[in-house]
Amino acid sequence: MSLNWSVEKVADHEEVTAEGRPWEITELLIFTTMGVGIGQITDANAEEFWTRMQVWAMACGHEPLEITLDDIKRRVGLRTNASLKSKAAFSGQVNRQLRDRAATLKRHQQS
């Protein structure tokens, strides 16, 4: 299934799709919607989106992302067709990712 997205409802959507850093942030957030299980950025979920994004990055072994809460709030109205995950489902996903990383570490230590 393809990832469909729209910034049509983002205030000044031309600005967040401008070449360079604005588009890089927008594109990252578009693809992040799948991992965090939030397909639409709203005023009500912007902080949860940011938190899930940082948690997911760390669970995957990456440094926290240099995306600010203001970057996300600037893109309120961004929509994708990513499936919605409850907090419990997202927590389970993060737990599985951490356990997979631990299992990989264990295999490397036993080699």
C-alpha atoms as one frame of an Amber mdcrd trajectory, in Angstrom:
protein
   0.000   0.000   0.000   1.366   3.416  -0.886   1.684   6.226   1.609  -0.594
   9.069   0.573  -0.196  12.494   2.125  -1.511  16.038   1.971  -0.409  19.382
   3.365  -3.409  21.134   1.864  -4.787  22.006   5.314  -1.453  23.232   6.718
  -1.418  27.007   7.154   0.994  28.428   4.547   1.521  24.948   3.109   3.764
  26.404   0.398   6.263  27.322   3.118   6.543  23.779   4.560   7.092  22.307
   1.096   9.783  24.802   0.069  13.085  23.318  -1.038  15.715  22.728   1.607
  15.181  22.331   5.334  11.411  23.071   5.329  10.716  20.221   2.891  13.212
  17.889   4.610  11.320  18.275   7.898   7.933  17.857   6.204   9.080  14.753
   4.332  10.520  13.221   7.516   7.238  13.828   9.344   5.237  12.311   6.487
   7.174   9.045   6.728   7.263   9.192  10.528   3.456   9.017  10.661   3.693
   5.294   9.865   6.144   4.467  12.663   4.387   6.485  15.333   0.875   5.479
  14.345  -0.520   8.993  13.998  -1.738   9.832  10.508  -2.754  13.424  11.089
  -0.998  16.186  13.000  -3.428  18.285  15.026  -3.130  20.857  17.799  -4.369
  18.175  20.192  -1.798  15.510  19.264   1.312  17.521  18.302   3.060  16.839
  21.638   2.188  13.127  21.504   3.477  12.974  17.914   6.783  14.599  18.969
   7.124  12.265  21.958   6.408   9.129  19.935   8.819  10.276  17.227  11.646
  10.676  19.746  10.842   7.404  21.554  10.749   5.481  18.266  14.080   6.958
  17.129  15.729   5.992  20.418  14.172   2.496  20.393  15.674   2.002  16.916
  19.102   2.980  18.254  19.225   6.490  16.819  20.001   9.751  18.529  16.985
  11.920  19.358  15.855  13.742  16.218  16.570  17.441  15.850  12.933  18.177
  15.145  11.317  20.567  17.580   7.780  20.660  18.846   7.462  23.970  16.984
   8.457  22.177  13.732   5.572  19.794  14.292   3.092  22.488  15.321   4.024
  24.374  12.149   2.698  21.358  10.210  -0.669  21.002  11.949  -3.036  19.849
   9.232  -0.583  17.406   7.629  -2.438  14.183   6.851  -1.417  10.732   5.676
  -3.159   7.400   5.342  -1.007   5.864   8.098  -2.913   3.620  10.493  -3.765
   5.021  13.914  -2.166   3.197  16.855  -3.368   3.576  20.414  -0.830   4.498
  23.079  -0.881   0.861  24.221  -0.252  -0.448  20.705   2.597   2.022  20.204
   4.111   1.050  23.572   3.936  -2.612  22.576   5.673  -1.806  19.290   8.466
   0.036  21.121   8.807  -2.825  23.606   9.190  -5.336  20.746  11.798  -3.126
  19.069  13.813  -2.872  22.302  13.585  -6.642  22.883  14.746  -7.277  19.307
  17.721  -4.988  19.872  18.505  -6.803  23.134  18.310 -10.190  21.380  20.708
  -8.946  18.696  23.107  -7.715  21.358  22.920 -11.081  23.114  23.731 -12.948
  19.881  26.730 -10.704  19.279  28.004 -11.263  22.821  27.680 -15.032  22.472
  29.635 -15.162  19.206
